[in-house]
Amino acid sequence: MIDPDPPGPGRVWRTDQSPELLMNTVACQVTLFTDDSVDCSGPIHPGPSLHEWARGTLGPDEYPTRAEYGRYLEWVFARVVRDAPASVRVETHRARAVRLDDTPGGHQALTLDDGRTLTGLSAVVLAQGHLPTAADPVQRRLAAHAAHHGLRHVPPANPADVDLSSIPPGEPVLLRGLGLNFFDHTALLTTGRGGRFVRDARGLRYLPSGREPRLYAGSRRGVPYQARGDNAKGAYGRHVPLVLTPEVIAGFRKRADSGEAPDFLAEIWPLVAKEVETVYCTALLRGAGASARQCREFTGHFLSVPHGDPQEAVLLGEFGVAEADRWCWERISRPYAGRDFAHPGEWRDWLLSYLREDAAQAALGNVRGPLKAALDVLRDLRNELRLIVDHGGLAGASRRDHLDRWYTPLNAYLSIGPPRRRIEELAALVEAGVVRVLGPRLKVTEADGAWAAHSPDVPGSAVRVRTLIEARLPEPDLRKSADGLLAELLRTGRCRPHTVDGYETGGLDVTPRPYHLIDRQGAAHTRRFAFGVPTEGVHWVTAAGARPGVDSVMLSDADAVARAALRAVATQSDPQPQVNQWPNVELASIN
């Protein structure tokens, strides 16, 4: 196990990070253990979820801190080591791997950044997670502007890794991005500096400490990620697909494997939309007093009509769904569409109303609340979509334009947002004047001695700031990786970026399970494996964690890789005995 950070939590989930930083998954839906739902060849070893492990200190539907999850990971790693058979030895190295080579007999050798070389390895697994990336030309230009004018520029990074202590109270700061990283940075710069939220008869209010900077924020969409609905599904509940069935998925895969990959927008998106809209309308009818029989009748009729067919509107009318209550993707994805804002005050008033309504919808939950029940379908369908789109499941242009550039950010905005409390807190911060969201289509330019930012949709929104924080994680991209090992493998042609019909996704190219590394010539290496975040592009939404009871792909992926790595040990080509037998049976896992 090679990791410069403690084994288990690693760097991302380290246990000493600020308690202000939260996960965006409830405790009962977080696990690292297999159960009977997992379709894997290896033995099933059940274990506690994060909620069960916490033994009463975390409610099942509570959002844990990242440090709490780190302690769970630490415990799981210790348990695995403790319970390992006597024939297994686990060896950890607090270092980074910087070079990977073949040696005579087919074994692998890993060079570490502390000068050591591990030899005689039968298999190497790259499970590196989020890695640093080299600055692109835009980021380099911003950094140069900051250096020239004595400004601050924080490039895309995990907020836990960023030192914000040099930002003085009252300093104007721009947060570019309104996703999960935005909420992390905001928490660190407000409650992390001594501010407090209090609830009284007027609702949630923020009491500043006086140490906060002046926070401005914006993005292309202009509004933050939608709040997650309060969990009412328990640990194992999920939407069972109505139209994206195993048979439909198998049909798409068969076409892709025969060279006739489907088009996401024309063929797959209508099925996703149908799943979402069916759940929304059914929950809406149930909330209006429809009986179970009436809901089943509606669902059957609605599913029989193709998505977008005029007959859908006829059915909705027959079942009494008012036009104003009907699902509208444009309204959901651009909630301010069709509105004009004369000045920042109008935009602020609209935004506060929008945030409060989003929190109110989230409070209805992800089963009873029509909106959040529908949006949670997008999260529940991730496994089905992975089966369709992974490993060249889409035509290259469709992968680029429809999945990567359109659906993936839409899915993130609608279904992987923060807990409800973060939206309520943001509304309180806006009301207190600590945070000002500038508006849609954020524009940032380099001004003399500052950065200038404004929303072209909100007259009078222009501001000048001395600190610019890119409130997002760097995109995983092999071509820009600053990781020494991957950069060396790419430079020497021993790995390559994933390509679909000429479109380079940026993912580290691997075979289908068990994910052998593929070199520049297209040859798969039988002793090298990779899975997780660096393969984003080959796979879809690799950063999602494992859930109990829903056959999480992360668990079956890990099983397949481990089984193949052990087979590599069993079939090693070097028959000569070694002085030290241990290296021949160890797995070096680059965490």
Beta strands, then each sheet from edge to edge (+ up, - down):
strand 1: 97-102
strand 2: 108-112
strand 3: 117-121
strand 4: 123-126
strand 5: 152-154
strand 6: 172-176
strand 7: 196-200
strand 8: 203-207
strand 9: 214-218
strand 10: 435-437
strand 11: 443-447
strand 12: 450-454
strand 13: 463-465
strand 14: 467-470
strand 15: 497-500
strand 16: 503-508
strand 17: 516-518
strand 18: 524-530
strand 19: 587-590
sheet 1: 1+ 2- 3+
sheet 2: 17+ 18- 4- 19-
sheet 3: 5+ 14+ 6+ 9+ 10+
sheet 4: 7+ 8-
sheet 5: 11+ 12- 13+
sheet 6: 15+ 16-
end
